[in-house]
Amino acid sequence: MSEETDTPWLNLCACIVRIHSGPWVFIQLRGEALSPESADRGDVDFLGTRGSIEALSDAVLCWVRAGDCHMRLASRNRCKTTLTLFSTDGKHRIDFDLWVELWQLHAKSVCLRYADCEPLLSSQTGSIRRLPLAVEAAVYLHHLVSKRRDVTLPGAAKRLEGYRGACLRANLGELADAVGSVIQGRCITPATLAVANRILDSTLKTAWRSNARNRFGQGLHGLRAGMLSGPRPPRILSLMGCDGCGKTAQAECLKSGGGCVEAVFTGKHLYRKSLLYKLAVIVIRPLLFQKREAFDETLAPLIYLRACLGLQLKLWRRRRGLLVMDRSLMDFLMVDRKSDTPTLCRSRWLADAFGRRIPTVHLILPYEQLVQRKKEVTEAGHARYDAAMFKRFTRQIPTDYTLFNNSGGLKESAAALGLIVQAIAARND
């Protein structure tokens, strides 16, 4: 089937087009204008605010629910969030690097934020905007220096040549000569950076800041993120979702699919196999006259901490291959799962300080299909659970969260999820 008649590909293209209109505003930092042709061609870099990132991710939730795409959102620090949209068959993707703080100016000692560029965008409309040509080219030169890019690589060389031609057409002779010297000399010299700095100094005056408090706060945030982030490459991945969403079936398909997954285990075993829990079941549960699930919710904070310890022990022992865990750590803090009002318990603050945030795949599907598989949750409870977990995982940092529409046939969905899991295992941002 050709791409022109491939429904998953067309739906992904439609999602890309929708990004041009919405309650968000981003600055595209470089490259060709965003279009369906941007798919499968590398990262698209945007600069925006935290509010714009949240608004875009909320819109993508609607697209995933409608069956137009799957989504992965990953962030290891407060500066950048990576958003990936996958076609429903998992064969096509588009990656967005969403920057809130771009620490690429003056050898990463100065950051650029959306507010610094906003005065330059007053004449533009739409959700995706561009910096003036001279500013964009100057920022790109600093990007090459900060990332230590080889300017002779085909991608960088082509982009530099494009900036040189555009500068010539816009009568920006000095900048065109500076970019031309990079192409000819195959390196970025101090003289070239001096030209770029003069342009930035005259247009982005408020951007030039670097104070001790900001750097100290960034360091503290990095330390916390390092303590919570999962290992790279990942060694354990979790599947989560309402009862009946297909976690067990998908986990078994991943295990038998011949990919990177070697084994599957039940998340509840992280605490239920511990001696202390078994003693609590024998001694305390009879006094409370509670069933096993209600008893687990009563001990939710202690169970969460024990599960965190069990997960860390597995990470220490795991050296190769990928394990799939049925459930996520956050599930152990969710109470009243089978009621109309499932909610994270009062001890949800524990998740801000404890527990490795391993890659998590959240399986969703319409309630009409859910009840056909397993009628254990209410329609209101199903919607509330998915919304609460989506908000929790997309707002926390660090995070690595994939939202997967599991409403298709098992064979097709398993094939798509297998491709996405391979992408997660290969590149864990």
C-alpha positions as CSV (number, residue, x, y, z in Angstrom):
1,M,0.0,0.0,0.0
2,S,1.4,3.4,-1.0
3,E,1.7,6.3,1.4
4,E,-0.9,8.2,-0.6
5,T,-3.6,5.6,0.4
6,D,-2.1,4.5,3.7
7,T,-4.6,5.5,6.4
8,P,-2.2,5.6,9.3
9,W,0.2,7.8,7.3
10,L,-2.6,10.1,6.3
11,N,-3.8,10.4,9.8
12,L,-0.3,11.3,11.0
13,C,-0.1,13.9,8.3
14,A,-3.4,15.4,9.5
15,C,-2.0,15.6,13.0
16,I,1.1,17.5,11.8
17,V,-1.1,20.0,10.0
18,R,-3.2,20.6,13.1
19,I,-0.1,21.7,15.0
20,H,-0.2,24.9,12.9
21,S,-3.4,25.9,14.6
22,G,-4.1,25.7,18.3
23,P,-3.9,27.4,21.7
24,W,-0.1,27.3,21.7
25,V,2.7,29.3,20.1
26,F,6.1,27.9,19.2
27,I,9.1,29.2,17.4
28,Q,10.6,26.8,14.9
29,L,14.3,27.3,15.4
30,R,15.6,25.9,12.1
31,G,14.9,23.7,9.1
32,E,12.2,23.7,6.5
33,A,8.7,24.9,7.5
34,L,6.8,22.2,9.4
35,S,4.7,20.0,7.0
36,P,3.9,16.3,6.6
37,E,7.2,16.0,4.7
38,S,8.9,16.6,8.0
39,A,8.0,13.1,9.2
40,D,10.8,10.5,9.3
41,R,13.4,13.2,8.7
42,G,14.9,13.9,12.1
43,D,14.1,16.3,14.9
44,V,12.1,19.5,14.6
45,D,13.2,22.0,17.1
46,F,10.7,24.4,18.7
47,L,11.1,27.0,21.4
48,G,8.1,27.7,23.6
49,T,6.7,28.0,27.1
50,R,5.7,25.2,29.5
51,G,2.1,26.3,29.0
52,S,2.4,25.7,25.3
53,I,3.9,22.3,25.8
54,E,1.0,21.3,28.1
55,A,-1.6,22.7,25.7
56,L,-0.1,20.7,22.8
57,S,0.1,17.5,24.8
58,D,-3.5,17.9,25.8
59,A,-4.5,18.2,22.2
60,V,-2.5,15.1,21.3
61,L,-4.4,13.2,23.9
62,C,-7.6,13.9,21.9
63,W,-5.9,12.8,18.7
64,V,-4.7,9.5,20.3
65,R,-8.2,8.9,21.7
66,A,-9.6,9.4,18.2
67,G,-7.2,6.8,16.8
68,D,-5.2,9.2,14.7
69,C,-1.8,8.5,16.2
70,H,0.2,7.3,19.3
71,M,2.3,9.7,21.4
72,R,5.5,9.6,23.4
73,L,6.5,12.4,25.7
74,A,9.9,12.3,27.4
75,S,11.8,14.8,29.5
76,R,14.9,14.3,31.7
77,N,15.2,18.0,32.7
78,R,13.3,21.2,32.7
79,C,14.9,22.6,29.6
80,K,13.7,20.3,26.9
81,T,10.7,17.9,26.3
82,T,10.7,15.5,23.4
83,L,7.4,14.8,21.9
84,T,7.0,12.1,19.3
85,L,3.9,11.3,17.2
86,F,3.8,7.8,15.8
87,S,1.4,6.6,13.0
88,T,-1.1,4.1,14.3
89,D,0.9,1.3,12.6
90,G,4.1,2.4,14.3
91,K,5.9,2.7,10.9
92,H,6.2,6.5,10.7
93,R,7.0,9.2,13.2
94,I,7.8,12.8,13.7
95,D,10.0,14.0,16.6
96,F,9.8,17.4,18.2
97,D,12.4,18.9,20.6
98,L,10.4,21.4,22.6
99,W,12.8,23.8,24.3
100,V,11.8,26.0,27.3
101,E,15.4,27.0,28.0
102,L,17.9,26.9,25.2
103,W,21.3,26.8,26.8
104,Q,23.3,27.0,23.5
105,L,24.5,30.6,23.4
106,H,28.0,31.6,24.4
107,A,29.2,28.0,25.0
108,K,26.1,27.1,27.0
109,S,26.6,29.9,29.5
110,V,23.6,31.9,28.4
111,C,20.0,30.6,27.7
112,L,17.4,31.8,25.3
113,R,13.7,31.7,26.3
114,Y,10.5,32.3,24.3
115,A,9.9,35.6,26.2
116,D,13.2,37.0,24.8
117,C,12.0,36.4,21.2
118,E,8.4,37.4,21.6
119,P,9.0,41.1,20.6
120,L,10.3,39.9,17.2
121,L,7.1,37.9,16.5
122,S,4.5,40.7,16.8
123,S,3.8,40.8,13.0
124,Q,3.3,37.0,12.8
125,T,0.2,34.9,13.3
126,G,-0.4,31.2,13.7
127,S,0.9,28.7,16.2
128,I,4.2,28.1,14.5
129,R,6.4,31.1,14.0
130,R,10.0,31.9,12.8
131,L,12.7,34.3,14.0
132,P,14.0,36.9,11.6
133,L,16.4,35.3,9.2
134,A,19.6,37.0,10.7
135,V,18.7,35.9,14.2
136,E,17.8,32.4,13.2
137,A,21.1,32.0,11.4
138,A,23.1,33.4,14.3
139,V,21.3,31.1,16.8
140,Y,22.1,28.2,14.5
141,L,25.8,29.0,14.4
142,H,25.8,29.0,18.2
143,H,24.0,25.6,18.1
144,L,26.7,24.1,16.0
145,V,29.4,25.4,18.4
146,S,27.6,24.3,21.6
147,K,26.9,20.8,20.2
148,R,30.3,20.5,18.6
149,R,28.8,19.6,15.3
150,D,30.9,18.7,12.3
151,V,30.0,21.4,9.8
152,T,31.0,19.2,6.9
153,L,28.3,16.7,7.6
154,P,25.7,16.7,4.9
155,G,22.8,18.0,7.1
156,A,24.8,20.8,8.6
157,A,26.4,21.7,5.2
158,K,23.1,21.8,3.4
159,R,21.5,24.0,6.1
160,L,24.5,26.4,6.1
161,E,24.3,26.7,2.3
162,G,20.6,27.4,2.6
163,Y,21.3,30.2,5.2
164,R,24.0,31.7,3.0
165,G,21.7,31.8,0.0
166,A,18.8,33.3,2.0
167,C,21.1,36.0,3.5
168,L,22.3,37.0,0.0
169,R,18.7,37.3,-1.2
170,A,17.9,39.4,1.9
171,N,20.9,41.7,1.4
172,L,22.6,40.5,4.6
173,G,26.0,40.6,3.1
174,E,28.1,40.4,6.3
175,L,26.2,37.4,7.6
176,A,26.3,35.7,4.2
177,D,30.1,36.1,4.1
178,A,30.4,34.8,7.7
179,V,28.3,31.7,6.8
180,G,30.3,31.3,3.6
181,S,33.5,31.3,5.5
182,V,32.2,28.4,7.7
183,I,31.4,26.4,4.5
184,Q,34.8,27.1,2.9
185,G,37.0,26.9,6.1
186,R,35.0,23.9,7.4
187,C,35.0,25.4,10.9
188,I,33.4,28.2,12.9
189,T,36.0,30.8,13.8
190,P,35.9,33.5,16.5
191,A,35.4,36.1,13.8
192,T,32.3,34.3,12.5
193,L,30.9,34.1,16.1
194,A,31.6,37.8,16.5
195,V,29.3,38.6,13.6
196,A,26.6,36.3,15.1
197,N,27.0,38.0,18.5
198,R,26.5,41.5,17.1
199,I,23.2,40.4,15.6
200,L,22.0,38.8,18.8
201,D,23.2,41.8,20.9
202,S,21.2,44.2,18.8
203,T,18.0,42.1,18.8
204,L,17.8,39.9,21.9
205,K,19.0,42.2,24.6
206,T,17.0,40.6,27.4
207,A,18.4,37.1,26.5
208,W,21.9,37.8,27.8
209,R,21.7,36.6,31.4
210,S,23.5,34.0,33.5
211,N,23.2,34.4,37.2
212,A,24.4,32.2,40.1
213,R,20.8,31.6,41.4
214,N,19.6,30.3,38.0
215,R,22.6,28.0,37.6
216,F,22.3,26.7,41.2
217,G,18.6,26.0,40.7
218,Q,19.4,24.2,37.4
219,G,22.0,22.1,39.2
220,L,19.6,21.1,42.0
221,H,17.0,20.1,39.4
222,G,19.5,18.1,37.5
223,L,20.5,16.3,40.7
224,R,16.9,15.4,41.5
225,A,16.3,14.3,37.9
226,G,19.3,12.1,38.0
227,M,18.0,10.3,41.1
228,L,14.6,9.7,39.6
229,S,15.3,9.1,35.9
230,G,15.4,5.5,34.6
231,P,18.7,4.1,33.2
232,R,19.7,4.7,29.6
233,P,19.2,2.5,27.7
234,P,16.1,1.3,29.6
235,R,16.2,-2.2,31.2
236,I,12.6,-2.2,32.4
237,L,9.4,-0.9,30.8
238,S,5.9,-0.8,32.3
239,L,2.5,-1.2,30.8
240,M,-0.4,0.5,32.5
241,G,-4.1,1.2,31.9
242,C,-7.6,0.3,33.2
243,D,-8.4,-3.3,33.9
244,G,-9.3,-4.8,30.5
245,C,-7.3,-2.5,28.3
246,G,-5.1,-5.4,27.1
247,K,-1.9,-5.1,29.2
248,T,-1.4,-8.8,29.7
249,A,-2.1,-9.7,26.0
250,Q,0.3,-7.0,24.8
251,A,3.0,-8.0,27.3
252,E,2.9,-11.6,26.0
253,C,3.0,-10.4,22.4
254,L,6.0,-8.3,23.1
255,K,7.7,-11.3,24.8
256,S,7.0,-13.6,21.9
257,G,7.5,-11.1,19.1
258,G,11.2,-11.7,18.8
259,G,12.1,-8.1,19.6
260,C,14.1,-6.6,22.5
261,V,11.8,-7.8,25.2
262,E,13.1,-10.9,27.1
263,A,10.7,-11.4,29.9
264,V,7.4,-10.2,31.5
265,F,6.6,-9.9,35.2
266,T,3.6,-8.8,37.3
267,G,4.1,-5.4,39.0
268,K,2.2,-6.5,42.1
269,H,5.0,-9.0,42.8
270,L,7.3,-6.1,43.6
271,Y,5.6,-6.0,47.0
272,R,3.3,-9.1,47.3
273,K,6.3,-11.5,47.4
274,S,7.9,-9.6,50.3
275,L,7.9,-11.2,53.8
276,L,6.5,-8.1,55.5
277,Y,3.6,-7.9,53.2
278,K,2.8,-11.6,53.7
279,L,2.9,-11.1,57.4
280,A,0.6,-8.1,57.1
281,V,-1.9,-10.1,55.1
282,I,-1.9,-12.9,57.8
283,V,-2.0,-10.6,60.9
284,I,-3.6,-7.3,59.9
285,R,-6.0,-8.0,57.0
286,P,-8.3,-10.3,59.1
287,L,-8.8,-7.5,61.6
288,L,-9.9,-5.1,58.9
289,F,-12.3,-7.5,57.2
290,Q,-11.0,-6.3,53.8
291,K,-10.5,-8.0,50.5
292,R,-7.0,-8.1,49.0
293,E,-7.4,-5.0,46.7
294,A,-9.0,-2.9,49.5
295,F,-6.3,-3.9,51.8
296,D,-3.6,-2.9,49.3
297,E,-5.3,0.5,49.0
298,T,-5.3,0.9,52.8
299,L,-1.5,0.3,52.8
300,A,-0.9,2.3,49.6
301,P,2.0,4.5,50.8
302,L,3.9,1.5,52.3
303,I,3.1,-0.7,49.3
304,Y,4.4,2.1,46.9
305,L,7.7,2.4,48.8
306,R,8.2,-1.4,48.9
307,A,7.4,-1.6,45.1
308,C,10.0,1.2,44.5
309,L,12.6,-0.9,46.4
310,G,11.7,-4.0,44.5
311,L,12.0,-2.2,41.2
312,Q,15.4,-0.8,42.1
313,L,16.6,-4.3,43.1
314,K,15.6,-5.5,39.7
315,L,17.4,-2.6,38.0
316,W,20.6,-3.5,39.9
317,R,20.3,-7.1,38.9
318,R,19.3,-6.5,35.3
319,R,22.3,-6.0,32.9
320,R,20.9,-6.9,29.5
321,G,17.6,-7.3,27.7
322,L,14.4,-5.5,28.5
323,L,11.8,-6.6,31.1
324,V,8.1,-5.6,30.8
325,M,6.2,-4.9,34.0
326,D,2.4,-5.3,34.1
327,R,1.4,-2.1,36.0
328,S,3.3,1.1,36.9
329,L,4.5,2.4,40.2
330,M,1.9,5.1,40.1
331,D,-0.9,2.4,40.0
332,F,0.0,1.5,43.6
333,L,-1.0,5.1,44.7
334,M,-4.3,4.9,42.8
335,V,-7.3,4.2,45.1
336,D,-10.9,3.3,44.3
337,R,-9.9,2.0,40.9
338,K,-13.2,0.3,40.2
339,S,-15.4,3.1,41.4
340,D,-16.6,6.3,39.5
341,T,-13.9,8.3,41.3
342,P,-10.5,6.6,41.1
343,T,-7.9,9.1,42.4
344,L,-4.3,9.3,43.5
345,C,-4.2,8.9,47.3
346,R,-3.0,11.7,49.7
347,S,0.5,10.1,49.7
348,R,1.0,10.8,46.0
349,W,3.8,13.3,47.0
350,L,5.9,10.1,47.6
351,A,6.2,9.8,43.8
352,D,8.0,13.2,43.7
353,A,10.8,11.9,45.8
354,F,11.0,8.1,45.4
355,G,10.8,5.6,42.6
356,R,12.6,5.3,39.3
357,R,10.6,6.8,36.5
358,I,11.1,4.0,33.9
359,P,9.5,4.2,30.4
360,T,5.8,3.7,30.8
361,V,3.3,2.8,28.1
362,H,-0.3,3.7,28.9
363,L,-2.8,1.7,26.9
364,I,-6.2,3.4,26.2
365,L,-9.3,2.4,24.3
366,P,-13.0,3.4,24.1
367,Y,-15.1,2.3,27.0
368,E,-17.4,0.3,24.7
369,Q,-14.5,-1.9,23.8
370,L,-13.2,-2.1,27.3
371,V,-16.4,-3.6,28.7
372,Q,-16.4,-6.2,26.0
373,R,-13.0,-7.5,27.3
374,K,-13.5,-7.1,31.1
375,K,-16.3,-5.3,32.8
376,E,-14.6,-4.3,36.1
377,V,-14.6,-0.5,35.9
378,T,-17.3,2.1,35.3
379,E,-17.5,4.5,32.4
380,A,-16.9,7.5,34.6
381,G,-14.1,5.7,36.4
382,H,-12.4,4.7,33.2
383,A,-12.3,8.3,31.9
384,R,-11.2,9.6,35.2
385,Y,-8.3,7.1,35.6
386,D,-7.0,7.8,32.1
387,A,-7.2,11.6,32.6
388,A,-5.5,11.5,36.0
389,M,-2.6,9.3,34.8
390,F,-2.1,11.3,31.6
391,K,-1.9,14.6,33.6
392,R,0.5,13.0,36.2
393,F,2.9,11.6,33.7
394,T,2.9,14.5,31.2
395,R,3.4,17.2,33.9
396,Q,6.2,15.5,35.9
397,I,9.9,15.8,35.2
398,P,11.7,13.5,34.6
399,T,9.2,11.4,32.6
400,D,9.1,8.9,29.8
401,Y,5.5,8.4,28.9
402,T,3.9,6.7,25.8
403,L,0.1,7.0,25.1
404,F,-1.0,4.1,22.9
405,N,-4.4,3.6,21.4
406,N,-5.1,-0.2,21.8
407,S,-8.5,-0.3,20.1
408,G,-7.3,-2.1,17.0
409,G,-7.0,-5.9,16.5
410,L,-4.5,-7.7,18.6
411,K,-2.2,-8.6,15.8
412,E,-2.1,-5.1,14.3
413,S,-1.8,-3.3,17.7
414,A,0.9,-5.7,18.9
415,A,3.0,-5.1,15.7
416,A,2.7,-1.3,16.2
417,L,3.5,-1.4,19.9
418,G,6.5,-3.6,19.1
419,L,7.9,-1.0,16.8
420,I,7.3,1.8,19.3
421,V,9.0,-0.3,22.1
422,Q,12.0,-0.8,19.9
423,A,12.2,3.0,19.4
424,I,12.0,3.5,23.2
425,A,14.7,0.9,23.8
426,A,17.0,2.4,21.1
427,R,16.6,6.1,22.1
428,N,15.7,7.0,25.7
429,D,15.7,10.8,25.9
